[in-house]
Amino acid sequence: MPDVISTAPDRVRIWVAIDQHKLSLVAARLPSSGGEPEVVRLENTERAIRRFIDRLGGAAGLAVAYEAGPGGYELYRLLSSMGVACDVIAPSLTPVRAGDRVKTDRRDAKKLVRLYRAGELSFVAPPSPMYEGLRDLMRCRDDLRDARTAARHRVAKTLLRYGRVYREGKAWTVRHRAWVVSQRLSEPLAQAALEHMLAHLEALDAQLAAVDHQLEQIAASRGPTRSRGCAVSAVSPRTPRWVCSRRSATSAASVSHGS
């Protein structure tokens, strides 16, 4: 797996490691000469982050890192737009000392900045906004498929409880769907429940078809398209797939670990 090289400048004035949360950031700063890290807490807002960078003397000679996690890559993109060298740490590859089980925001930030200065951290390659959106679309498709499978199971089990068994072939073919829709249960409330389940299933089918159509358009117009080891391509006419190299898979695993 190719390493993701740090973006830190050759001559670093100050090393900074950030422990990111939804509402706040805990930042540990360490001069290039070493010493004891200084820790500050600030709001997780663009204004507070810009003021913090200004207090550190600006972007020149500054190296900032934070762990990939549920906060995503907006902090990376903000700092990069300010000219700050920013690295996104792979949490699953961060060295951990045996017996070091006490975790606080301040301890985490101090540990990360020491490791950052020592060159002992591994990093992930942040995706472009477009490819991050493409990943979200693929995750959305997976969620819709899971939801559709669960909805189909609910319909099938409901019909089975009322003795309605399809015996003419495979389930969820066009013929089977027509049979399912034609069923009428004698109990009005049970029939109402079945109709609601079928309406929910129809909505999921429509959403999944819309996502597949959009992915097919992406694959046809761009592809196969690649970015940082990933590609989107039409593996079959109805199943565009997100194809990732091992580096991308490791990056995704690191983000999952951080969340």
Backbone torsions as a table, in degrees:
resi	resn	phi	psi	omega
1	MET	NA	122.6	179.6
2	PRO	-63.2	140.7	177.9
3	ASP	-76.7	148.4	171.9
4	VAL	-92.8	117.0	-173.6
5	ILE	-79.4	140.3	177.8
6	SER	-63.0	146.3	177.3
7	THR	-92.5	4.4	-178.4
8	ALA	-59.4	139.0	179.5
9	PRO	-65.9	164.7	-179.6
10	ASP	-61.7	-39.6	178.3
11	ARG	-115.5	108.3	-176.8
12	VAL	-100.0	126.7	175.0
13	ARG	-78.2	-48.9	-174.1
14	ILE	-138.1	133.3	172.8
15	TRP	-97.7	135.2	-179.2
16	VAL	-131.7	131.7	173.2
17	ALA	-121.9	136.6	-174.3
18	ILE	-119.0	131.4	170.7
19	ASP	-98.7	110.6	-168.9
20	GLN	-94.2	136.1	173.5
21	HIS	-132.5	173.4	-175.5
22	LYS	-62.6	-43.4	-174.8
23	LEU	-105.6	-16.1	-174.6
24	SER	-144.5	163.4	174.8
25	LEU	-127.0	137.5	173.0
26	VAL	-111.5	114.3	-173.6
27	ALA	-112.4	130.5	174.2
28	ALA	-109.3	128.7	180.0
29	ARG	-114.4	143.1	-177.6
30	LEU	-141.5	122.8	177.8
31	PRO	-64.8	159.5	-180.0
32	SER	-61.9	-24.2	179.9
33	SER	-78.0	-9.3	179.9
34	GLY	95.5	-156.6	-177.8
35	GLY	106.8	-160.4	-179.6
36	GLU	-93.6	127.5	180.0
37	PRO	-62.2	142.2	172.4
38	GLU	-98.0	136.1	-174.4
39	VAL	-118.1	133.7	175.9
40	VAL	-132.8	152.5	174.3
41	ARG	-113.2	135.7	179.1
42	LEU	-140.0	162.4	178.2
43	GLU	-68.0	148.1	176.8
44	ASN	-87.6	68.5	177.4
45	THR	-133.3	156.4	-179.6
46	GLU	-61.0	-41.5	-178.5
47	ARG	-61.3	-46.2	-178.7
48	ALA	-65.9	-38.2	-179.4
49	ILE	-66.7	-42.6	178.0
50	ARG	-62.6	-41.1	178.1
51	ARG	-64.4	-38.6	179.6
52	PHE	-63.6	-44.2	178.7
53	ILE	-64.3	-38.8	177.2
54	ASP	-62.3	-40.5	179.9
55	ARG	-66.0	-24.8	177.7
56	LEU	-84.2	0.7	177.3
57	GLY	96.6	15.3	177.4
58	GLY	92.3	-178.3	-172.3
59	ALA	-75.1	-26.9	-175.0
60	ALA	-61.5	128.6	176.9
61	GLY	73.4	13.4	-177.5
62	LEU	-104.1	137.9	175.1
63	ALA	-127.8	121.6	-175.8
64	VAL	-122.3	141.0	177.8
65	ALA	-141.9	149.4	172.1
66	TYR	-149.5	159.9	-176.6
67	GLU	-80.6	138.6	173.1
68	ALA	-62.4	140.9	-177.4
69	GLY	-173.5	-161.1	-176.7
70	PRO	-64.8	-17.6	178.0
71	GLY	-72.6	-10.7	176.1
72	GLY	73.6	-151.1	-171.5
73	TYR	-115.9	13.4	-179.6
74	GLU	-66.5	-36.1	177.3
75	LEU	-63.8	-43.0	176.7
76	TYR	-59.1	-45.0	-177.1
77	ARG	-68.4	-36.6	177.3
78	LEU	-64.6	-49.8	-179.1
79	LEU	-63.0	-40.3	178.6
80	SER	-63.3	-37.5	178.7
81	SER	-67.2	-21.6	177.3
82	MET	-89.3	-0.2	-178.8
83	GLY	84.9	12.7	-179.7
84	VAL	-88.2	133.1	174.7
85	ALA	-71.7	117.0	-175.0
86	CYS	-127.9	134.0	176.2
87	ASP	-116.7	144.9	176.3
88	VAL	-108.1	119.0	-172.5
89	ILE	-81.6	141.5	172.4
90	ALA	-84.2	106.8	-173.5
91	PRO	-60.7	-37.2	-175.9
92	SER	-69.9	-14.1	-178.9
93	LEU	-106.6	6.2	179.0
94	THR	-74.9	128.3	-179.8
95	PRO	-60.4	139.2	178.8
96	VAL	-127.4	127.9	177.8
97	ARG	-77.1	143.4	178.3
98	ALA	-61.5	131.9	178.5
99	GLY	85.1	-4.4	-179.6
100	ASP	-87.5	87.5	-174.6
101	ARG	-110.5	-9.4	179.9
102	VAL	-80.6	121.8	-178.3
103	LYS	-122.0	122.1	169.3
104	THR	-134.1	163.9	-179.5
105	ASP	-59.1	-44.6	-177.7
106	ARG	-66.4	-43.4	179.0
107	ARG	-63.4	-42.2	-179.9
108	ASP	-62.2	-45.1	-178.9
109	ALA	-63.6	-42.5	179.3
110	LYS	-63.9	-43.3	-179.4
111	LYS	-62.5	-43.8	-177.4
112	LEU	-64.9	-41.0	-176.9
113	VAL	-69.1	-34.2	176.2
114	ARG	-65.8	-44.7	178.8
115	LEU	-65.5	-36.0	179.7
116	TYR	-63.3	-48.0	179.4
117	ARG	-63.9	-34.0	-178.8
118	ALA	-79.9	-6.6	179.8
119	GLY	74.7	29.3	-175.1
120	GLU	-106.3	11.0	-179.8
121	LEU	-101.2	153.6	173.2
122	SER	-112.6	152.0	-171.1
123	PHE	-125.8	160.4	173.9
124	VAL	-107.5	158.2	177.9
125	ALA	-93.2	109.6	-179.2
126	PRO	-62.8	136.8	178.4
127	PRO	-76.8	159.4	171.9
128	SER	-69.2	159.7	177.8
129	PRO	-55.3	-36.4	-179.5
130	MET	-65.5	-43.2	-178.2
131	TYR	-74.5	-29.2	173.2
132	GLU	-65.6	-39.7	175.4
133	GLY	-64.0	-37.5	178.3
134	LEU	-65.2	-40.4	175.5
135	ARG	-59.8	-44.0	179.4
136	ASP	-61.1	-39.2	179.4
137	LEU	-65.2	-40.1	177.7
138	MET	-67.1	-39.0	176.3
139	ARG	-64.9	-38.1	176.6
140	CYS	-60.7	-42.3	178.7
141	ARG	-62.1	-43.4	178.3
142	ASP	-61.5	-42.2	178.8
143	ASP	-63.0	-41.3	179.2
144	LEU	-65.0	-39.9	177.7
145	ARG	-63.2	-42.6	178.1
146	ASP	-63.3	-42.4	-180.0
147	ALA	-65.0	-38.5	178.9
148	ARG	-66.5	-40.9	177.6
149	THR	-60.9	-44.1	178.7
150	ALA	-63.8	-40.5	179.4
151	ALA	-65.2	-40.7	177.1
152	ARG	-62.0	-40.9	178.7
153	HIS	-62.9	-40.7	179.5
154	ARG	-62.3	-43.2	179.0
155	VAL	-63.2	-46.7	-177.9
156	ALA	-62.6	-42.4	-179.0
157	LYS	-69.6	-34.6	176.6
158	THR	-63.4	-47.0	179.0
159	LEU	-63.3	-37.3	179.9
160	LEU	-64.3	-38.5	179.3
161	ARG	-62.1	-26.0	179.7
162	TYR	-102.6	18.0	173.6
163	GLY	76.0	16.6	179.2
164	ARG	-96.6	107.7	-176.5
165	VAL	-122.0	127.3	178.3
166	TYR	-86.1	126.0	-174.1
167	ARG	-122.2	14.2	-171.2
168	GLU	-104.7	13.2	179.3
169	GLY	142.4	-156.7	-176.8
170	LYS	-73.0	154.2	-179.9
171	ALA	-79.8	149.6	172.9
172	TRP	64.9	26.6	164.5
173	THR	-81.3	175.2	178.0
174	VAL	-59.3	-41.4	-179.2
175	ARG	-66.2	-42.0	179.3
176	HIS	-65.3	-41.3	179.4
177	ARG	-61.9	-40.5	177.9
178	ALA	-62.4	-38.3	177.5
179	TRP	-65.4	-43.3	-179.7
180	VAL	-60.2	-46.2	-177.9
181	VAL	-65.8	-28.1	-177.6
182	SER	-79.3	-10.3	-176.7
183	GLN	-71.6	139.3	177.8
184	ARG	-129.8	119.5	-179.4
185	LEU	-89.8	144.5	-175.3
186	SER	-70.6	-30.9	179.2
187	GLU	-82.3	118.6	-175.7
188	PRO	-56.8	-40.7	-178.6
189	LEU	-68.9	-37.2	176.4
190	ALA	-65.0	-40.0	177.7
191	GLN	-64.5	-39.4	177.7
192	ALA	-62.9	-41.7	178.7
193	ALA	-63.2	-42.2	178.9
194	LEU	-62.2	-41.5	-180.0
195	GLU	-64.6	-39.1	177.0
196	HIS	-65.1	-41.3	178.5
197	MET	-63.3	-39.3	179.1
198	LEU	-68.6	-36.4	176.9
199	ALA	-64.9	-40.5	177.1
200	HIS	-63.3	-42.7	179.0
201	LEU	-63.9	-40.5	178.6
202	GLU	-63.3	-39.5	178.2
203	ALA	-64.5	-40.9	178.0
204	LEU	-64.1	-40.8	177.3
205	ASP	-60.3	-41.9	-179.2
206	ALA	-66.2	-42.3	178.6
207	GLN	-63.5	-44.7	-178.8
208	LEU	-64.3	-39.4	178.0
209	ALA	-63.8	-38.8	179.8
210	ALA	-66.0	-42.6	178.5
211	VAL	-65.4	-43.3	178.2
212	ASP	-60.0	-41.0	179.7
213	HIS	-63.1	-42.0	-180.0
214	GLN	-65.6	-40.6	179.1
215	LEU	-67.4	-37.0	176.5
216	GLU	-63.3	-38.8	177.4
217	GLN	-64.7	-40.3	178.6
218	ILE	-63.1	-46.5	-179.0
219	ALA	-63.4	-38.5	-178.1
220	ALA	-72.5	-35.9	-174.5
221	SER	-84.2	-25.7	-173.7
222	ARG	-115.9	-9.0	-155.8
223	GLY	-119.2	174.4	0.8
224	PRO	-68.2	139.6	-177.2
225	THR	-105.9	140.4	-177.9
226	ARG	-128.6	148.5	173.0
227	SER	-160.3	121.8	177.4
228	ARG	49.9	48.2	173.3
229	GLY	86.0	5.6	-178.7
230	CYS	-120.7	155.9	178.9
231	ALA	-147.0	146.7	170.9
232	VAL	-112.9	130.8	-179.1
233	SER	-149.7	157.3	179.0
234	ALA	-86.8	97.9	179.7
235	VAL	-67.5	-36.8	173.0
236	SER	-144.1	166.1	-174.7
237	PRO	-56.0	-28.0	-175.8
238	ARG	-112.9	1.7	-176.8
239	THR	-133.5	77.0	171.0
240	PRO	-62.2	143.2	-177.2
241	ARG	-129.6	151.1	175.2
242	TRP	-93.6	111.0	-175.5
243	VAL	-104.9	121.4	-176.7
244	CYS	-121.3	144.9	173.0
245	SER	-76.7	176.4	-179.8
246	ARG	-64.0	-31.4	178.9
247	ARG	-63.2	-43.9	-179.5
248	SER	-66.7	-38.6	178.4
249	ALA	-63.3	-38.8	177.4
250	THR	-65.3	-40.9	178.5
251	SER	-61.2	-44.8	179.4
252	ALA	-62.4	-40.4	178.8
253	ALA	-64.4	-36.5	179.2
254	SER	-64.6	-42.0	179.0
255	VAL	-65.0	-41.4	179.8
256	SER	-63.0	-39.7	179.4
257	HIS	-64.0	-37.5	-178.5
258	GLY	-71.6	-24.8	-179.6
259	SER	-83.3	NA	NA
